[in-house]
C-alpha cells in the first residue's frame, strides 16, 4: 500500500512556520506583509478561493485586502486598480483571481502587475527567472507546492525520471522547468507528455515520479505506472458519484483506486496538492515583503 502524501498536514506545518516568520518581520520592521486579492465577477468557485485566501492571511497574521468587482468592470478600470496596488506600500503581493471575464485580457492584466508583487508567479519576468534558476523571483504556487511534496517524500532526486502529464503554463511547464534545475530540490531527468502523444503510457510507465496535471479525471490508471512510483495528482474534477449518480464527488486526474496499490507514495484528492497551493501563496507574499524591504 502506498504512503499517503498528506498535503493538509504539510501545509499546516508551513503555515505555523510562516506565523513565526511574520512575527519576526513585525519585530524587525514594525510592519507585516499584505496580500491584495482581486475578483472580477461572481463565479462561485472563485469566490470560495478568495475567501480561503483571506482566511489564510488572517491565520498567519498578515493583512488581507479584497476587491470584489462586478462582471461589468472594464479592462481599463481593472488596470487602474492594479496601478494603485502596485504603488501601495502596504500591499506586498497582488493576485488577480482567474479566470477573468472574456472582455478582459488575462495576459495584459498579468503583465500589468509589478513583478516584485506577482505572488502568483505568472508575470513573464518571473517565468523567465524560474527558467534561469534565479533566486529573486516567485515560483508559481501549485508547482512550488508539488516540489515541496516531492522533496518531503523523495530524499535523493538526482537522476530520478520525473514525468509530467500536461503542458499548461500554470502547472505543467513550470513543474518541468523547476524539477530539471541543477540544485538539491530538483536535478531530475524530466519528460513532458500531453495530448499530442499517441500513447502517454509509453512515458508514464517510465516515471519514478509522476506529476499529473491533465485536467481530466482518470487520465492515468494503474496499468500506466510502474511499481514504486511517487504520484503527485494536481487534478480537481467533479464527476458523478458511481454509487449514487444523483450526487457528485471530487476526484483527481489519477484513478486513485487502481494506481495506489502500485505507488510507493501518492497524493489524495482532495487533501493533497490543493492545501499546498494556498500555503505557497502565503509564503510568496511573505517573501515579497522581504524582497521589497531589501530594494
C-alpha positions, 0 to 999 in steps of 0.5 A: 500500500502506498504512503499517503502524501498528506498535503493538509498536514504539510501545509499546516506545518508551513503555515505555523512556520510562516506565523513565526516568520511574520512575527519576526518581520513585525519585530524587525520592521514594525510592519507585516506583509499584505496580500491584495486579492482581486475578483472580477465577477461572481463565479462561485468557485472563485469566490470560495478561493478568495475567501480561503485566501483571506482566511489564510492571511488572517491565520498567519497574521498578515493583512488581507485586502479584497476587491470584489468587482462586478462582471461589468468592470472594464479592462481599463478600470481593472488596470487602474486598480492594479496601478494603485496596488502596485504603488501601495506600500502596504500591499506586498503581493497582488493576485488577480483571481482567474479566470477573468471575464472574456472582455478582459485580457488575462495576459495584459492584466498579468503583465500589468502587475509589478513583478516584485508583487506577482505572488502568483508567479505568472508575470513573464519576468518571473517565468523567465527567472524560474527558467534561469534558476534565479533566486529573486523571483516567485515560483508559481504556487501549485508547482512550488507546492508539488516540489515541496511534496516531492522533496518531503517524500523523495530524499535523493532526486538526482537522476530520478525520471520525473514525468509530467502529464500536461503542458499548461503554463500554470502547472505543467511547464513550470513543474518541468522547468523547476524539477530539471534545475541543477540544485538539491530540490530538483536535478531530475531527468524530466519528460513532458507528455500531453495530448499530442502523444499517441500513447502517454503510457509509453512515458508514464510507465517510465516515471519514478515520479509522476506529476499529473496535471491533465485536467481530466479525471482518470487520465492515468490508471494503474496499468500506466505506472510502474511499481514504486512510483511517487504520484503527485495528482494536481487534478480537481474534477467533479464527476458523478458519484458511481454509487449514487449518480444523483450526487457528485464527488471530487476526484483527481486526474489519477484513478486513485483506486487502481494506481495506489496499490502500485505507488510507493507514495501518492497524493489524495484528492482532495487533501493533497496538492490543493492545501499546498497551493494556498500555503505557497501563496502565503509564503510568496507574499511573505517573501515579497515583503522581504524582497521589497524591504531589501530594494 
